Amino acid sequence: MFATTVVGFTIVVGRVTDEVIIPGLDEPGSVSGRGIWAAMAVIAVVGLIRGLSVMVRRFFNFMGAMLTQRTWRQSIVDRYLDAPLDFFRTRPAGELLAHADADIEAASSMLMPLAFAVTVVVLVVLAVVSLLVVHPLFALVALLLFPALAIINQTYTRAVEAPAARAQAMVGKVSSVAHESLEGVLVVKTLGRESDEVERLTVASEQLRSERLEVGAIRSRFEPILYSLPGIGVLVLLLIGVWLVGRNAVTIGEVVQAMTLFGILWLPVQILGFLFQEMPRSVVAMDRIDSVLVVEPEYRPDPESALAAVPDSVGVVIEEVSFAYPDGTTVLNDLSLQIEPGEVVALVGATGCGKSTLVGLMSGMMPPDSGCIAIGGANVSDLGPDGVVRLVAPVLQETFMFADTLRANLALDAEVSEGELHRVLSLVAADRFVAELSDGPDTVMGERGVTLSGGQRQRLAIARALLRRPRLLLLDDATSAVDPVVEATILENLRAHSGRTLMVVAHRLATIRLADRVLFMDEGRIVAEGTHEELLSVPGYSALARAYEEATG
């Protein structure tokens, strides 16, 4: 519609020039007032239709671009949440944020001009036809101009593609450096590394600046040519028009029609040039987005049939499980163990022996390379992530709190009664300090729970896990920041009141002694098991126990 009204507008202007303006100038009074008003009305109506078409086009283009951005963001976040854990081990958080923000902005920057480009193509075709009807030489100017524009744009795109890709990658690097500095601000300040972090960010920013300057230098060479071509076309058209009018081959109105058409085409052609300029950056950003969207999501089987056979009190059977990280580091090697329903087990071993990896496998965060893990008789691979999360609640050493109320952090959108909330807070010895908060459980936590101590956050993390009513609770050094007296109270409460199967990665003798059974782990295997007193005869375990005793005084 826009292309048709533009060409129609130039035809009307040419006719008005020949039939109203020129006669009026040659013979004043020869054109009636009615004719002048009619000409003005026709021009106004055509201009109004053209304006309305522009408004409608821009509205739908804008809405389409915004909806596309929303869809891409939702798709990226969905893929992040469905991606396996290995995906996040090889990608810094800043890069992931850049994919969901800067890359989407860059990829969508050409959506609105791209939609308009289709209109421009139709407009160019109609313009060439209109000029051909007026005179073939006018059409020849257009047929030479537009291919030249396309060739220059293609050359520009090839020249700018590589530096644009490097610049877009550097956006993710700058974001990663900034994210690390802000996330680790406590470490930065306590170690006096402020100047070092500023230097890191400065180096990354300078690299980004250099890449963008290279892109800018290429644009500065091509943009003058792109923007001057339409002007050159108008000048050539004017010279040809004067020559043709002198030969009575065309009328002045037809020259005005052609000149007006080229004048109107100037802006669309510039927008088309902008599209070609932005295309390399958008293509690079789209490739970066695709690198996320093509990641295979975790396998998620329907867990209902597997869950139906799981009893209320579950045991754990692990048979010949091996696991290695993507870098080839083998952590677990033919590990086997069995935990009885309702049993409290302490997992003990030196740092790096595979305790946290075992917790990760038992909680379904990653699959074993070989072997089988069964919870309540159901294979973890059959349960899938959706089934395991309904049976198992892992609590890790590093806790995370959302910038929301304490109640919301614990409930996570579930319906939790005041009585149930108070019960779990009492179990983890958190009821007293929660009651002392300004608004009790409705107190808003700072980002990541920075308003709480490490021990308080860990106790709340255990409470959050208990509210899910898991049948298997895994505590991976989840009380490391809690003082020993409170830790012992928490574990005693869990033994006495929870009735669930519990495995604790333990580093304190008080915790170890509370367990029904101790599993001693070394080099990716369970090498001994029994009570604490029974294992003191095992050389490796006794040395570890002495180290724990010395550490706790």
Beta strands, then each sheet from edge to edge (+ up, - down):
strand 1: 316-324
strand 2: 330-339
strand 3: 344-349
strand 4: 370-375
strand 5: 378-379
strand 6: 392-395
strand 7: 472-476
strand 8: 501-505
strand 9: 517-522
strand 10: 525-530
sheet 1: 2+ 1- 4+ 5-
sheet 2: 6+ 7+ 8+ 3+ 9+ 10-
end
